[in-house]
Amino acid sequence: MTEDISPKRTELSELGEFGLIDRLTAGLKPFNASTLKGVGDDCAVIDHGDHVSLITKDLLIEGVHFDLSYAPLKHLGYKAAAVNISDIVAMNGKAEQMLVGISVSNRFSVEALEELYAGIRLACERYKVDLVGGDTTSSVSGLFISITVIGRASKDEVVYRNTARQNDLICVSGDLGGAYMGLLLLEREKQVYKANPQMQPDLEGFDYILERQLKPEPRTDVLEKLRKAGIKPTAMIDISDGLASEILHIAKDSGLGCRIYENKIPVDIVTAEVAAEFQIDPVTAAMNGGEDYELLFTADVNDFEKLKELKGIHIIGHMTEKAEGEYLISEGGSLYPIEAQGFNHMRDKQA
């Protein structure tokens, strides 16, 4: 019998996005003392003496991250820029420069790309970010967008995701689940249109959740609010993959457990109503939906009174010692393990 000596093949779906990153970057050590933080946070952190540079990059692929049948190009450009700026915000920094790379097939006209860039430029103007370069090339099919944003923070102000402490309060800005319900609504209307092109989309009254999906805003205002109140988060991350996924990042990287209270999770009334239409628990949408780009952060328990006074900031739980695990506490007091079930690029979209 011939022994099978072919190398073991591991499917991407077995590891998922974050497992793959861990696998590919295992054992990486910086050669330069100026590299304060490499892989493993919202941004890389580079030492420049009196301040640090924050660098982040996203790659967006048509058919995986966006659907042009309902995402207008101008909105897409704005969102692509905004979500990268949000990564800088999640490090308690200020975005300053942006580079944009696009790969595009000949099905797109010059005017279409001008519309895409109009959205990118609008986001840059709003958040005072300089568009300083990039690259443009052709693709065999579809549209690919690669954006790099460079920001700045003082050394004593930068906030990581691995620095939460036991008993810290867990806080979130805004409300959650809206972007996911907006996506489901758009997908539903797309299917209706495909079945009958004569049918017009029924989107009346859903402006809020549609904007949450198509035109998210980085929460620079929250950073300003916290600074004015004299509060510095002990750890922070933006919510791109769902509350569950993000709190697990903070807990794992900080070597802690956590408790989140179901009745403290903020959900907008329109989000709740649409979730009911789709027969989805609004808390499930908030925990696993993603793309809200709100800030999830931990704060010293001594800042409780200050945080209570801040409009739009919600205290939803606290960090525990690692042995206590990561749990969602229901309104009835039952404990449910928190599991990351948000969008996984490697699992949900296989070649």
SVG drawing of the C-alpha trace seen along z (x, -y; Angstrom):
<svg xmlns="http://www.w3.org/2000/svg" viewBox="-45 -69 60 71">
<polyline fill="none" stroke="black" stroke-width="0.4" points="0.0,0.0 1.3,-3.4 1.6,-5.9 -0.2,-9.2 2.6,-11.8 0.6,-14.7 0.7,-17.8 -2.3,-18.4 -4.7,-20.9 -6.4,-23.2 -9.5,-24.9 -9.8,-28.7 -13.3,-28.1 -11.8,-25.9 -9.9,-28.9 -12.1,-31.9 -10.7,-35.4 -9.2,-35.9 -7.9,-32.4 -6.2,-32.8 -4.6,-36.1 -3.3,-34.4 -1.9,-31.5 -0.2,-33.7 1.3,-36.1 2.3,-33.7 5.8,-34.4 6.1,-37.8 8.5,-40.0 9.3,-43.6 12.8,-44.4 12.4,-48.1 11.9,-49.6 9.6,-52.2 7.0,-49.5 5.0,-49.7 2.1,-47.6 1.8,-45.4 -0.9,-42.8 -3.7,-42.5 -5.5,-45.8 -7.5,-48.2 -4.3,-49.9 -0.6,-49.5 1.1,-51.9 4.5,-53.5 6.6,-55.5 7.6,-59.0 9.1,-60.3 6.5,-62.9 3.6,-61.1 2.6,-57.9 1.3,-57.2 -1.7,-55.0 -2.0,-53.0 -5.0,-50.9 -6.0,-49.2 -9.1,-47.6 -9.7,-45.7 -13.3,-45.7 -14.4,-43.3 -17.6,-43.5 -19.8,-40.5 -18.2,-40.0 -18.3,-43.3 -20.8,-45.3 -23.5,-44.7 -23.8,-47.4 -27.4,-46.5 -28.4,-48.6 -25.2,-50.4 -24.9,-53.7 -21.3,-54.3 -21.1,-57.6 -22.4,-56.0 -19.9,-53.1 -17.0,-55.5 -18.1,-57.4 -18.5,-54.2 -15.1,-52.7 -13.4,-55.9 -15.5,-56.2 -14.9,-52.6 -11.2,-53.1 -11.3,-56.5 -13.4,-54.6 -10.4,-52.3 -8.3,-55.4 -11.0,-56.7 -11.1,-53.3 -7.4,-53.9 -8.4,-57.3 -6.6,-59.0 -7.2,-61.6 -7.1,-60.5 -4.9,-62.7 -4.0,-61.1 -5.6,-58.5 -4.4,-56.4 -6.9,-54.8 -6.3,-51.9 -8.9,-50.6 -8.9,-47.7 -11.8,-48.0 -13.1,-46.1 -14.1,-47.8 -17.8,-47.5 -17.3,-50.7 -17.2,-54.1 -15.0,-57.1 -18.2,-58.8 -18.9,-55.8 -15.5,-56.1 -15.9,-59.9 -19.0,-59.1 -17.1,-56.6 -14.4,-59.2 -17.0,-61.9 -18.1,-59.8 -14.5,-59.2 -13.7,-63.0 -16.9,-63.9 -15.8,-61.7 -12.3,-63.2 -13.8,-66.8 -16.1,-66.0 -13.4,-64.4 -10.5,-66.7 -8.5,-63.9 -6.0,-64.5 -6.3,-62.2 -2.6,-61.9 -2.3,-59.1 -2.9,-55.5 -3.0,-53.2 -5.4,-52.4 -5.3,-49.2 -7.6,-47.0 -9.3,-43.8 -10.7,-40.9 -14.1,-41.4 -15.7,-43.6 -14.5,-46.4 -11.9,-46.1 -11.2,-49.0 -8.2,-49.2 -7.9,-52.1 -5.1,-52.9 -5.6,-55.6 -2.8,-57.2 -3.6,-59.0 -1.9,-60.4 -2.3,-60.3 -0.1,-61.4 1.6,-58.5 -0.3,-58.8 -3.7,-59.0 -3.6,-56.0 -5.9,-53.2 -5.5,-49.5 -7.9,-46.6 -5.7,-44.5 -5.6,-46.9 -9.0,-46.4 -8.8,-45.6 -10.9,-43.5 -14.0,-45.3 -13.8,-47.9 -17.2,-49.0 -18.2,-47.9 -19.7,-50.8 -21.0,-51.3 -22.0,-54.4 -25.2,-54.9 -27.4,-51.9 -26.7,-48.5 -28.2,-46.2 -29.5,-48.9 -26.9,-48.4 -27.7,-44.6 -31.4,-45.2 -30.8,-47.8 -28.8,-45.1 -31.6,-42.5 -34.2,-45.1 -32.1,-45.9 -31.5,-42.2 -35.3,-41.5 -36.2,-44.3 -33.5,-43.1 -35.1,-39.6 -38.5,-41.2 -37.1,-43.2 -35.4,-40.1 -38.7,-38.2 -40.7,-41.2 -38.7,-44.1 -42.0,-46.1 -42.1,-46.2 -40.6,-49.4 -38.5,-49.0 -40.6,-49.5 -38.2,-51.5 -40.5,-54.2 -39.9,-55.0 -36.7,-53.1 -34.2,-55.9 -32.5,-55.4 -31.4,-51.8 -30.6,-52.3 -28.3,-55.1 -26.7,-52.9 -25.9,-50.3 -25.0,-52.5 -23.4,-55.6 -22.0,-54.8 -20.2,-57.6 -17.0,-57.2 -17.7,-58.4 -15.3,-61.2 -17.9,-63.0 -17.8,-60.3 -14.0,-60.9 -14.6,-64.6 -17.4,-63.9 -15.2,-61.6 -12.3,-64.0 -14.5,-66.9 -15.7,-64.6 -12.2,-63.7 -12.6,-60.0 -10.0,-58.0 -11.1,-54.5 -9.0,-51.6 -9.5,-49.6 -11.5,-50.3 -12.6,-48.8 -15.1,-49.8 -18.0,-47.5 -17.6,-46.2 -18.3,-42.5 -21.0,-42.6 -20.9,-43.3 -20.2,-39.7 -17.1,-39.4 -15.7,-42.7 -16.1,-42.2 -14.5,-38.8 -11.5,-40.5 -11.2,-42.8 -11.6,-39.9 -9.2,-37.5 -6.5,-40.2 -6.8,-41.5 -6.8,-38.1 -10.2,-38.6 -13.8,-37.5 -16.9,-39.6 -20.6,-40.0 -23.0,-41.9 -26.6,-42.5 -29.2,-41.9 -31.5,-44.7 -28.7,-47.3 -27.9,-46.8 -29.2,-49.8 -31.5,-49.1 -33.3,-51.8 -37.1,-51.4 -37.0,-51.1 -34.3,-48.4 -36.5,-46.5 -39.6,-46.9 -37.8,-45.6 -36.2,-42.8 -39.7,-41.7 -40.8,-41.7 -37.9,-39.4 -38.6,-37.3 -35.2,-38.1 -34.5,-38.9 -33.2,-42.5 -30.5,-41.5 -29.3,-38.9 -29.0,-41.6 -27.1,-43.8 -24.8,-41.0 -24.0,-39.5 -25.1,-41.9 -22.1,-44.1 -21.3,-47.2 -22.7,-49.6 -19.2,-51.2 -20.1,-52.4 -17.4,-52.4 -17.2,-49.6 -14.9,-50.6 -14.0,-49.8 -13.7,-52.4 -12.6,-52.7 -15.4,-51.9 -14.7,-55.2 -16.0,-57.0 -19.5,-55.5 -21.2,-58.7 -19.5,-60.7 -20.5,-58.1 -24.1,-58.0 -24.4,-61.7 -23.2,-61.3 -26.0,-61.2 -25.6,-58.4 -23.2,-56.4 -24.5,-53.2 -23.0,-51.1 -23.8,-47.5 -21.7,-45.3 -18.3,-44.8 -15.1,-42.9 -14.4,-39.9 -11.4,-37.6 -10.7,-35.2 -11.9,-32.1 -15.4,-33.5 -15.8,-33.3 -17.7,-35.6 -21.5,-35.6 -24.6,-37.5 -27.1,-37.8 -30.7,-37.6 -33.4,-39.7 -34.4,-36.7 -30.9,-36.3 -29.8,-33.3 -26.2,-33.2 -25.5,-32.5 -22.0,-32.0 -21.1,-34.9 -20.1,-33.5 -18.8,-35.4 -21.4,-34.7 -21.0,-37.8 -19.9,-37.9 -16.8,-35.8 -15.3,-36.6 -13.6,-33.2 -16.6,-31.2 -19.5,-32.9 -18.0,-33.4 -16.0,-30.5 -14.5,-30.3"/>
</svg>
